[in-house]
Amino acid sequence: MTMRLPIDDAIPRLLDALRKHRRAVLQAPPGAGKTTRVPLAMLEAGLCNGKIVMLEPRRLAARAAAERMAETLGERVGQTVGYRVRGDTKTSRTTRIEVVTEGILTRMLQSDPDLPGVSAVIFDEFHERSLNADLGLALCLEVTGALRDDMILMAMSATLDAEPVGQLMEAPLVTSAGRSYPVETRWLDRPLAARVRRLDALVDLVVQAERDTRAEGGGMLVFLPGEGEIRRAEASLSGRLSEDCRICPLFGAMPFAAQRAAIAPVQRGRKVVLATSIAETSLTIPHIRVVVDMGQARRARFDPGSGMSRLVTERVTRAEATQRAGRAGRVAEGLCYRLWSKGEDGALTAFPPAEIEAADLTSLALELALWGADATDLAFLTPPPEGTLAEARALLSMLGALDGNGRITDHGRALAALPLHPRLGHMLVVAGAQAAPLAALMAERDPLRGAPADMTLRLDAVRDMQAFQRNRVWQVNTSVVDRIKGEIKRLKAQAAKGPEDRGIAAMAALAYPDRIGQRRKGDEPRYVLSGGKGAILDTSDTLAAAPYLVVTDTDGNPREARVRMAVQIAERDIRDLFADQIAWVDRCEWSKRDRRVIARRQERFGAITLGDRIWKDVPPVTVARAMLDGVRDLGLRLDGSAARLATRVELVRADGVDLPDFSTDGLMTSLEDWLLPMLSGVRNADEWRRFNLLPALRARLDWAQTQEVDRRAPGSFETPLGRKVPIDYGGAAPEISVRLQELFGVTRHPVVGGAPLKITLLSPAQRPIQITRDLPGFWAGSYADVRKDMRAQYPKHPWPEDPTQADPTLRAKRR
């Protein structure tokens, strides 16, 4: 008799929703039984004439789900229930439920968009929000809208905020209660000290938890971020646990037989499972009573160092921590030990981000092009970031996967068929099976620690690890090497024989045409990459003197990345590989370093220069345009008459008169309009410093505008002697400075714009004597005292008793 599970109460409501709407979102906590019960219930209810395809995020989960459903039916896997994962398939003509990994569905849709023979598609564990699941749902929604309105679509999730998914799918939400026992959570008293190694602290916590719970019995589930931490924890725990404790690693890259052994119940003793997040929701591990959580998870993130997605270690979210703790309460009351304090718990984010928000989108862009749609044409729960998608399309164009109009090419179709990043797929398609070792190496983590950047060392280690370790001092990660070897076999089986024997560097350049580095001038090994970014090697590295490199991995620094893995390449290989992308270009640009316009004719591949010569007959307008960048770099120097004109125009413009913007910002933003035609012959900072801006500024005003400015804010005051004195508009009021004797006979105070002009009266030695805004009042008042002082200091100059009747002069008295 089959044991009753919590999901059983929700299945009638779910089946009813599917009959009415052909769509549903099922929200059920881990352990409710949704993965193994729902597909069988749909089959039994006669909802599907064809096949039910259910997506799982991991191969182990897909196999385990298929085996559990087949066991329920009393059959072997491959009969009514089968599975399809990368490298392993168990199906037959009688298969009605097929459990697949997410990438398999994408290939099915791209091959036959109407999914012939498929009646339903179920997205299990949709809360993990993998890129392939998001894409698969978007494609299925389009298929059901255009081709297959009869097909059932369902998303199932444990922790997902289900309402947005229901709105996207226009589907009803069905919720199932879970079945769990109380779990006591124990936190650290205080956060770990910075000097404490997190893995060491976890091992100590596992030992403590095993001793504390020995009497209660039951298995222990320990969550770690990845295989490396699991292997080191396994070694550290050896001999520190009770004799009847059996340590079982569990991670995605393990052989399937070892994975099955890890989740199988033990006959006697106690099992301690060291697992990645694979054990959070996708799998049921029997008899777990204790969970120990390291508080970390690995997620796919775009790695600017490798130009592809990499798994990075991050803190768990609150939803993930809750899922993990719940694993201890499936069969009885449980305990959860957390390697963080209760205070730190409040700082955890609520949910993990969708992979589409942070991962490399090159494969997504390729799938969209193969589908013949733009991202905006499809219903994505989280739309892909446009900037990241644009970068992905640019790379695909460089690889020849997209044509000039962004449409997929035959080469792009070949890349889409390969389960590889398009970079590596391109290399494998062009170079053939000989590129398999390199592709496998670049898809994995670096197998060497502390070694120079040279990639050939890694290939030597993979080719013969024992011989390599005899002759080298660097530590080899054997588990990574084993994975690389397994991947080499798979890739060689898929790839054709190469058209010719290519060197390692040439093959690496095929995958990384944007990472071909040219050494800059100077002693330090700095490189400019063909994609425009910069990179630097350690000065002690064996590749430090190489004139050209193919850089395959860096630390990701956006300003100047440090090279972690590369291979030297010859210039002739660059020319042979990319002859159609190498061209002579005319470059006339401002050099900030040289502070001058440089005009060169260069043979370019991307941002690197293979040939260089002087451009002698550069058109003057081209030089002037380059000099504009120099002006933007050096700044606009407004002084003297040019500054006074700009100030006058701005004063008049402030009164509402329609005039060009003569503010510094306004002039800088309109340089092409007024300065470009006047820059002929200016090529460097010294010539710009001597350049007279006044004619260019005057030319910006037409005749009527010039007249209006002169009327409202005249540029100068004409003295009785006919001399023009510039008016300074820089202060609170317009002002001039003029010799006192030059204003003899002036009986009305000068006015500008309806306001009295501020006049600084100067002595014959050009020193200020008096400031006035009322010249007649000055003559009648304080002039007498000024005259008395000035006659003593300057007896040779005229100082009449009545200045209003005297003639203006700049001369001394005649002897």
Secondary structure, DSSP 8 states (H G I E B T S, - for coil): -----GGGGTHHHHHHHHHHHSEEEEE--TTS-HHHHHHHHHHHTT--SSEEEEEESSHHHHHHHHHHHHHHHT--TTSSEEEEETTEEE--TT--EEEEEHHHHHHHHHH-TT-TTEEEEEETTGGG--HHHHHHHHHHHHHHHHT-TT-EEEEEESS--HHHHHHHHT--EEE-------EEEEEESS---TTS-HHHHHHHHHHHHHHHTTTT--EEEEE-SSHHHHHHHHHHHTTTS-TTEEEEEE-TTS-HHHHHHHHS--SSSEEEEEE-GGGTSS---TTEEEEEE--EEEEEEEETTTTEEEEEEEE--HHHHHHHHHGGGSSS-EEEEEEEEHHHHTTS-SS---HHHHS--HHHHHHHHHHT--GGGS--SS---HHHHHHHHHHHHHTTSB-TTS-B-HHHHHHHTSSS-HHHHHHHHHHGGGGHHHHHHHHS--SEES--SBHHHHHHHHH-HHHHHHH--SEE-HHHHHHHHHHHHHHHHHS---SS---HHHHHHHH-GGGEEEE-SSSS-EEEETTS-EEE--TTSTTTT-SEEEEEEE---SSSEEEEEEEE--HHHHHHHTGGG-EEEEEEEEETTTTEEEEEEEEEETTEEEEEEE-TT--HHHHHHHHHHHHHHH-----HHHHHHHHHHHHHHHTT------SHHHHHHTHHHHTGGG-TT--BHHHHHH---HHHHHHTS-HHHHHHHHHHS-SEEE-TTS-EEE-B-SSSS-EEEEEGGGGTT--S--EETTEE-EEEEE-TTS-EEEEES-HHHHHHTTHHHHHHHHHHH-TTS---S-GGGS---SS----
